[in-house]
Amino acid sequence: MKASATLVFLAGIAATNARLLYIRNPQVNSQAFAGALGGVEATPVLDSGNPDRPFEVNGDTFVNIGAALQRSCDQQFNGCANLANGGDETISTADCQAQKGEF
């Protein structure tokens, strides 16, 4: 009985502190989208190392992965649109918008 109580206690600690047990690898890009119109890739989403704002995109940190992925997508769209508006005749802003919709 004592061993099972200890096991339940330790499992409870592990479950409530799972974030502390997570081994961080800041080099892993959580942005899986591979489209790159005009050669403009989505900005990487990395581990910031900050447990309160664990996701980083181009120096900005975010509380959740959804917000970080949205920023990455927006930055890619802006880079693509800048190319289209800057005279690159191989793409249009409509192409950039269509790519953004693929995410």
N, C-alpha and C positions, 0 to 999 in steps of 0.2 A: 504494500500500500504506500509506503514511504517513497519508494522508487517511482511509482506511477505519479504521485503528487509532485515530485521533483520534476519529472518529465513534463507534466502539464504546465507547471510554473515556467520552466525554461522555454517551452513552445509559445507560451503567452508573451514572454519577453521578446522572443525572436519575431513574432508576428507584429507586435506594436513598434518594434524598432527596425523593421525591415529596411527602411531607407538608410539607416546607419550601417547595415550589413552589406549594402550594395557596393560592389567594387567599381569605382569609377574608371572609365577609360576616356579621357578628354579627346582622344584622336578619332573616335568613332563618329561618323557623320550620320545623324538620324534622318537627314533629308534623302529620301530614296528616289525622288523624281529625277529622271535622267534626260528629259528633253532640254534642248539648248538651241533655240532659234538664233541665228546670227552668231552662234558660238557663245552666247550668254548663258552660263550655267546657273542653277539655283544656288544661292548662298548656303554654305554648310551650316547645319544645326549641330552644335557641339555641346558637351557638358561644360558648364561654366565653373564647376568646382564650388559653387555657392549652394548649400542645401535649401535655402529659401527661394532662390531663383535659379534652378538648375540647368536651364537651357540658354545657350548663347548663340546669337546670330550677328556676325560682324561687329562684335563689341557690346551689343545690347543684350540684356538678360531678361528671361521670361519665367513666369511661375509655372506655365504648363506647355506641353509639347505642341498643342494646337495653335497657340499664339505664336510660338517660335516658327512653326512651319508656315503660317500665314505671312509672317514678316519675310521669310526666305522667298516665298512665292512672289510677294509684292516687289521685292528688290529685283528679282529676275525679270518681272514684267517691266519695271521701270527701265532697266538696262536695255531690254529688247526694244521698248518704245523709243528710247533715246536714239538707238541705231536707226530705226525706221524714220523718225522725225529728222534725223541728221543727214538724210540723203541716201541711205542704203536702200537701193531699189529692189533688192532681192526679198525684202520682207516689208510688211505693213503693220500698222498698229492693230489692225483686225486680226492678223496672224498671231500677234503677241497675245491678244485677248483670248483667242481660241486656244492657245497653248496654256494660258492660265486656267482655262476651264477644264483642262485635262487632269489637273491635280485633284 
